[in-house]
């Protein structure tokens, strides 16, 4: 009888452990007091959604008021500045390409008559900077950047052949402008 009691006791323990294992394997809602991150709209509102940064093989930043452009090309040796044989900062060049590929906009609005482009600085005479992105597929995308917004939080822009006027993220455009100014001073010394 003692043996039967031990077998029954072991069976009860086994069944208890089996029930506990099944209970723990069940999916449950997880509650936490940790803050939930939300997507930053400046990142999710990308101007270009049809390609990624790794597809960019060339970039051109053109200050329309000067004769100096920043032209970056990517090949088997990495990023290079057109017309310069000296090595360049690969990380900075990749960041410029990525900034253009992933450039965010704050807002956009359509139904703007081309006659109203002047107030945004988006006429041939008013465009401050033009950026071109060339992909490995030879597809070309263009951003024409005009005036800064009245409150200074962005830049007005036209993108490719889109009818909308975009307000680009101020930080992204300012980042590109800094490198364009640096390359102008470097190229001026050659």
URDAVEN-V805738 format. One record per residue. N is the residue number from 1. RES is the residue in one letter. PHI is phi in whole degrees, 0 to 359 (none if undefined). PSI is psi in whole degrees, 0 to 359 (NA if undefined). Layout:
N & RES & PHI & PSI
N & RES & PHI & PSI
This chain:
1 & X & none & 324
2 & X & 299 & 322
3 & X & 294 & 318
4 & X & 296 & 324
5 & X & 294 & 320
6 & X & 293 & 319
7 & X & 296 & 316
8 & X & 295 & 316
9 & X & 299 & 317
10 & X & 296 & 321
11 & X & 296 & 318
12 & X & 296 & 316
13 & X & 298 & 316
14 & X & 299 & 312
15 & X & 297 & 323
16 & X & 296 & 317
17 & X & 292 & 322
18 & X & 297 & 316
19 & X & 297 & 319
20 & X & 296 & 318
21 & X & 296 & 318
22 & X & 295 & 318
23 & X & 299 & 317
24 & X & 289 & 336
25 & X & 280 & 347
26 & X & 289 & 137
27 & X & 291 & 140
28 & X & 226 & 154
29 & X & 290 & 136
30 & X & 259 & 125
31 & X & 252 & 142
32 & X & 210 & 151
33 & X & 268 & 0
34 & X & 290 & 144
35 & X & 294 & 145
36 & X & 266 & 127
37 & X & 283 & 144
38 & X & 243 & 152
39 & X & 291 & 139
40 & X & 278 & 121
41 & X & 298 & 336
42 & X & 292 & 338
43 & X & 266 & 320
44 & X & 285 & 336
45 & X & 271 & 75
46 & X & 275 & 139
47 & X & 296 & 313
48 & X & 254 & 117
49 & X & 248 & 357
50 & X & 267 & 358
51 & X & 210 & 167
52 & X & 244 & 167
53 & X & 300 & 324
54 & X & 293 & 347
55 & X & 274 & 350
56 & X & 283 & 128
57 & X & 244 & 349
58 & X & 203 & 149
59 & X & 220 & 142
60 & X & 226 & 125
61 & X & 249 & 123
62 & X & 238 & 116
63 & X & 278 & 109
64 & X & 292 & 347
65 & X & 269 & 351
66 & X & 236 & 176
67 & X & 260 & 12
68 & X & 247 & 125
69 & X & 246 & 155
70 & X & 257 & 115
71 & X & 241 & 116
72 & X & 250 & 135
73 & X & 233 & 149
74 & X & 245 & 130
75 & X & 219 & 195
76 & X & 297 & 339
77 & X & 267 & 0
78 & X & 106 & 200
79 & X & 279 & 141
80 & X & 222 & 150
81 & X & 266 & 129
82 & X & 301 & 131
83 & X & 88 & 357
84 & X & 236 & 129
85 & X & 267 & 346
86 & X & 288 & 151
87 & X & 295 & 149
88 & X & 240 & 168
89 & X & 290 & 107
90 & X & 296 & 322
91 & X & 293 & 318
92 & X & 296 & 317
93 & X & 297 & 316
94 & X & 296 & 323
95 & X & 293 & 324
96 & X & 295 & 313
97 & X & 298 & 317
98 & X & 294 & 321
99 & X & 300 & 317
100 & X & 290 & 320
101 & X & 293 & 324
102 & X & 253 & 14
103 & X & 304 & 126
104 & X & 267 & 154
105 & X & 242 & 150
106 & X & 276 & 318
107 & X & 201 & 171
108 & X & 213 & 154
109 & X & 212 & 145
110 & X & 253 & 195
111 & X & 55 & 37
112 & X & 260 & 120
113 & X & 291 & 144
114 & X & 300 & 335
115 & X & 292 & 341
116 & X & 269 & 355
117 & X & 299 & 333
118 & X & 299 & 320
119 & X & 292 & 343
120 & X & 263 & 356
121 & X & 75 & 28
122 & X & 249 & 31
123 & X & 260 & 169
124 & X & 306 & 320
125 & X & 281 & 336
126 & X & 264 & 343
127 & X & 298 & 127
128 & X & 273 & 314
129 & X & 220 & 142
130 & X & 239 & 133
131 & X & 239 & 135
132 & X & 238 & 141
133 & X & 236 & 128
134 & X & 244 & 130
135 & X & 265 & 165
136 & X & 301 & 335
137 & X & 279 & 3
138 & X & 72 & 11
139 & X & 288 & 138
140 & X & 242 & 136
141 & X & 234 & 143
142 & X & 230 & 139
143 & X & 236 & 125
144 & X & 254 & 120
145 & X & 254 & 128
146 & X & 255 & 234
147 & X & 282 & 159
148 & X & 286 & 147
149 & X & 295 & 156
150 & X & 304 & 323
151 & X & 273 & 0
152 & X & 78 & 11
153 & X & 268 & 2
154 & X & 190 & 184
155 & X & 232 & 137
156 & X & 287 & 143
157 & X & 206 & 154
158 & X & 249 & 143
159 & X & 234 & 125
160 & X & 47 & 227
161 & X & 258 & 17
162 & X & 293 & 144
163 & X & 279 & 344
164 & X & 284 & 150
165 & X & 261 & 128
166 & X & 260 & 151
167 & X & 251 & 107
168 & X & 281 & 152
169 & X & 302 & 127
170 & X & 302 & 314
171 & X & 299 & 319
172 & X & 295 & 315
173 & X & 292 & 318
174 & X & 298 & 322
175 & X & 300 & 314
176 & X & 296 & 321
177 & X & 297 & 322
178 & X & 300 & 314
179 & X & 291 & 325
180 & X & 297 & 317
181 & X & 295 & 320
182 & X & 297 & 316
183 & X & 291 & 329
184 & X & 297 & 319
185 & X & 289 & 325
186 & X & 293 & 312
187 & X & 293 & 330
188 & X & 295 & 335
189 & X & 278 & 349
190 & X & 274 & NA
